[in-house]
Amino acid sequence: MFFRFHPPRLLYSYIATEILAPFFASFLIINAVFFLVKLIPFLNFALDLEIGLADFIRLLSYLFPNIFLYTLPMASMLGVTIGFARLSSDFEILALKASGVSIYKIVPPVIIVVTLIALLTSYVSIRLIPNCEIAIKRLSYQLLKEKASKGIKAHTFTEALGDVVVYVDSIDKKNNLWTKVWVSDMRDSKLPTITMAATGQMKSDPKNMNIVLVLNNGSMQKPTKDSTQIVEFDRYQLNLPINPPLSKETRIKERNSLSLTELLEAVNDKDRILSQKEKRNYLIEFHKRLTLPAGCLLISLLGLPLGLQARPGKKAIGIQAGLGIFIIYYILFTYGKSIAEKGMLPVGIAMWFPNILFFLLSLFWIYRTTAEKPLIPTPLINLLFTSKNALASKWHFFLRHFLSKKQQSNRQRKMPFLPTKQKNKRS
């Protein structure tokens, strides 16, 4: 006869509802805050390119996966913490314990909910972010190309190409051909390189994200400090890479648009000439996309013991402590990433160390909560208070000593005729 497990569906659904309600509320609020922070660079981008509302909305939609990678774990942890804080403060956890329901029976629905959120975070990290990086790169290229092509007009000095200024005498729009072209290029030196050509045209290179100016029958004058170099040509090609004028946080990097398989191929490819530092950066990007979703699961599990610390008539500290733990996790993650970039530790150990630490902390705190014990052991609390009191007493002693010395020096400065020490006279 096989043992059959019948999960209490009503209890599981009730706990899942208590978690998901604050999760969605926190998710909306946190995303709104992050969105407002990221909105300013995109507003500048939209105003510079004069793009329409539809393209602006598309551009913003490609930014959301990068925001979700951080807001989903934060909202998940807050949802678990707030949900169990409400259950504990309203005596519902106490009623469950009185009915014979232990904390271990409450853990499964929490694991199910936070695992689904972690899987969603992993999908965002592994699939959505690389695809959105490619899409935003292509859309930015298209918008910048349209601005450059529309900005070039006859008998006008066009500065839409950045450090390259173009002057065209006439434009044949049917054949996309320019006549009597003058180009000033100041990208590589303080002195402009002047190029003059009889004809020219603009072409696009979407693969390399370049705008190509093809000039025919002309000459190029490259001045130096002592002389000027003149080169005549029949055909000259000028490549102008397009970089979207976004902030450093939203600037597109090549490895961000690669999939996990492509990242591993770049690390293990022996034909490509890559330095150890470049291979390490690809490997760091690979582990980053896996560690953050796993961290979402572990941080959310910590919300269970933190939420159960709430008591009726007692100030709940679970939310503040949860936010502090969330910040500590990302500080450790950033520190581990910097160690991996410097090569001080293997990439896998440095990137996964915060997750291992928080996994052990989750198991320890859930055990302490189930055993009706405080999260921090009493000997450790006494040690912290003892060290705190010792430091406080030493600080007060130093402060009194310093102030007495300062007062004595001030009196000596104001009344220098007084002796510093008075000797006792014998009668």
N, C-alpha and C positions, 0 to 999 in steps of 0.2 A: 504494500500500500504506500503510495507516494505521498509525500508531504506537500500540501497545497497552501500557498500563501495568498490570503485574501486581504489586499490592502484596504484600509478604511478610506474609501473614495470621498466620502463627505468631509472627513477631516483634511484630507490632502487638498481637495478643491478649495476648502475654506482658507487654509493657510496660503495656498497659491494666490488666491484672490487678495488676501491681506498684503502679500508681497508685491503683486503686480500693480495694484492701484498707486502706491507711492512711487513705484519704479517709473511708471509712465509720466506722472506729474514731475518728478525730478528730472527725467530725461528731457521733457519739453523746456523746463526752466533753464537747465544747464546748456542745452543747445542754443537757446535764445541768447544767452550771455556770450558763448563762444562765437556765435554768428555775428553779433554786433562788433566783436573785436576784429574779426576777419573781413568785415564788410568795407572798412575804409580803404584798404589797398585796391579792392575791386571797383569801388566807386571812382577812384582816381584813374584806374585803367579804362573804365567805361567812358569817362569824360574825355580822356585823351584820344581815344579812338572813335568817339561819337557813335557807339554801337547802339542798336535798337534794344527794346525791352526783351524780345524773345532770346536774342543771343546773350543778353546779360543774365537772364534766368538760367539758361543752359550753363553758362560759366559758373554761376553760383552753385548749381546742383552738383557739378563735378568736385566742388570743395567739401561737401558734406561728409563723404566717407572718411577723410582725414580727421574731421571733427568727431565722428562716431567712434573712432578707435579709442578715444579718451573719455568720451561722455558715457558710453555704454557701461564700462566698468564702474565709473563713479555712480551712475544712476542705479546700477544693480546693487551695489553695496548699501546705498541709502535706502533703497526699497526694502531690503532685508532688515536693516537696522530699525527703520521707522515702523515697519509692520510688526516686528516682535516687541518693540518698545510699547506700542499701543496694546498688544495682547497682554503684556506683562503688567502694565499700569492699570488695566481694567479687570484684573484678577482672573482673566481667562486661562492663562498658563497655570495658575494655582488650581483652578477648577479641573483642568486636564490632569494635573498630577494627582489630585484627590480622586479622580475617576480611574486611576491606574495607568494613565498614559505617560510614559517616560519621555525624556528629551530625545532619546534615540529614535523614538517613533515619529518625532517631529522633523528629524533631519532629512529623511528621504524626499519629501516634497520640496524642501529648500534646494537639495542637490539637483533635482529635476529641473526646477525653474532656472537656477543659475547656470546649469549646464547648457540649457537652450540659449540663454543670453550669451554664454561664452562661445558657443558654436556660431551664433550670429556675428559676434565680434571677429572670430576667425575667418568667416566668409568675407567680412569687410576688409580685413587685413590682407588676406591672400589673394582675393579676386577683384574686389571693387576698387581698391586703391590703385593697383597697377593699371587697370583699364581706364580709370578716371584720369590718371596722369597722362596717358597717351591721348585721351580725348581732349583734355584741356590744352595740351601742347598743339594738337592739330587745329583746334578752334582758334587759339591765340595766333598761330601762324596765318590762318586764313584771314583773320581780322586785320592783322598788321600788314599783310600783303595788299588787302583791299585799300587800306589807308594809304600805303605807299603809292599804289597805282593811281588812285584818285587824286592824291596830293600833287603829282607831277603835272604841271600845266605849262603851256607855252609862254615865253617871255617872263618867266617867274623863277626866282631862286627858291628851290624846294628844299626844306630842311626836315622832311618827314622821315628820312633815313638816318637820323642821328648825326654822327660826325661826318657824314658824307652829304655834300651839297651838290645838287644837280640843277643845271640850267639847260633848257631846250628851246631852240628857236621855233620849231614847228613840229606838230604831231600828226601822223597819219593814223587815225583811230581804227580804220578798217584793217590795215596791215600791222598795227601796233609798231610803227616804225618812227623813230625820231630823226631829225636832221639838225646838224650843227649843234652838237652836244658838248657841254662843258661840265667837268666833274672836279670837285675839290674834296680830297680825301685827307682827313686829319686824325685817323684812327691810331696810327703807329708812331707819329712824331708830332712835335710842336709846329713844325713848318709843313704847310699843306702840300700834298702832291697833286699837281694840276694835270688833268688829262683832257685833251681836246680831240674830238672825232667828227668825221663827216656825217656818219649815221650811227644809230644805236637803237637798242630795244631792251625791254625788261622781260626776263623769264623767271620762272619759279622752279625751285628744287625741293619738293615736299619731303623727299627722303632724308635729306640733310638739313631741312629747315632753313634754307638759304634763299635769298633773292639774288639773281644773277643779272648783272648789267653787261650786255654784249656790245662792245664798241668796235666800229670798223673804220679803217683808213684814218689814222690819227697819230698823235704823238703824246708822250707822257714826260713831264718835267718834274724831276725829283730834286729839290734844292737841299744842299748841305750848308755847313758853316762857311766853307771856302769856295765852293763851286756849285754848279747846277748840272745834273745829269739829264740828258735828253735822249729819249728812246722813241723811235718811230715804229709803228706796227701796222699790220694789215687787219689783224683781229685781236682784240684784247678782252679778256673776261674778268669781271670784278665781282667776287663773291661777298655778299653781305649777310652774315648770319642774323637771324631774328631772335631776340630774347624778349619775352614778355616783361614789361615794367612792373612786376609784382614785388611784394615784400620778400625778405629772405625766407620766411616760413613757408611761403607758397611757391617759391621758385622751384622749377622742375629740375630734378636730377635724373641722370640716366638710369641708375640702378633702381630707383623707385618705380620705374615703369616695367621692370622685368618680373616674370613669374618666378615661382620657387624653383622650377626645373631649370630655367635659364640662369638663375643665380648660381646653382650648383654646377651647371655646365661651364659658366665663366670661371668658377674657382678651380675646376678640375681640367680645364682645357689646357693642354700642353702646347698647342700650336700658337695661341695668342701670347704675345709678349707682355705679361703683366708683372708688376713688382709684387713683392710679398705684402706690402701695405695695401695695394689695390685689391688683391685677393682677400685679404683680411676684411676690408670694407664690404665686399660682396658677401662674405660669410656672416658678418655682423648683421647685414640687412636680412639675410635668410633667417637667422635666429630671432631677430626682432619681430618678425611677422608671426612667429610661433609663441614666443614668450609672453607677449602682451595679452593674447586671448587666454592663455593659461593663467596669467596673473588676474584676469577678470574673474575667473572661477574662484581662485584662492581668496582674493579680497572680499568677494561677496560672502563666502563662508564665514569670514570673520564677523560679518554683520549679525550672525545669530547669537553668539555669546555677548556681543556688545549691546544688542537690543534687549536681551533678557536681564540686563543690569538695572533696567528701569523698575521703579517701585512706586506704589501709590503714595502721593505726598512727597516724593523724593525727586529732586531735579535730575532729569535724564541727561546723562553725559555721553550716551552712545553715539549720537550724531557728531558731536565735536571730536570725540576720540576716533570715530571712523574717518572723518576728513583728515585728521592728523596722520592716521595710518596710511591713508591713500597717498598723502604727500610724501611720507617716509618711503613708501614703496617706489614711487617714481624718482625720488632722490637716489635710492640704491640702484635702481635700473640705470639711471644716467651715469652714476659712478661706475657701475660694472661695464657699461658701454665704453666709457673713456679708458678704463683699464684694458679692455679688449683692443681698442684702437691703438694704444701704446704698445701692445704686445707683452704686457707684464704677466698675463695669465692666458691660458688657452681660451678661445672665443666661447666655446660651449660652457665652460665653468663660469666665466665672468658674466655671461648673459643670463644663465639659469640660476645663479646663486640667490638673487632675491626671491624667486619662486620657491626654491627649496626651503629657504628660511621661513617664508610665510606659510608654506604647507605644514611645517612642523609647528609653527605658532597656532595654526588653525586647529590641528589635532589636540594640542595641549589645552587650548582655551575651551574647546568643546568638551573635553574630558573634565576640566575643572568645573564648568557650568553644570554638567550632568551630576557630578558628585556634590553639588551644592557648596562649592568652595569659591573663594574670590579668585578673580582672574590672575592677580599677582600674588604669589605665595606670601604668607605673613612674615617669615624671616627676611625675605627680600624687602618688604615694606619697612620693617623695623630697621634694617641696615640703611635704607635710603633716608629715613627720618633721622637716624643717628648721625650719618654723614652730613645731612643738611644742617642739623643743630650744631655740629662741630664747626662746620664752615661759617655758620652765622656768628657763633661766639668769637671765632678768630677774626672775622670781619669787624665786629663791634669793638674788639680790643684794639685792632689796628686803627680804626676810625677815631676812638677816644685818644689814643696815643698821638695820632697825627694832629688832631684838633688842639690838644694841650700844647704840643710843640709850636703850633702856629700861633696860638694866643700868646704864648710866652715871647715869641719873636716879635709879635706886633707891639707888646708892651715895651720891650727893649728898644724898638725903633722909635716909639713915641716919647719915651722918657729914658734917654741913654745914661743920665746921671745916676739912675738907681742901680745898685749892685745886683748881679744876677743871683747871688747867694748871700744870705744873711747869716753871719756867724753868731752863735749864742755867746753872749757875754757872761762871764762869771761875776757874780755879785760879791 
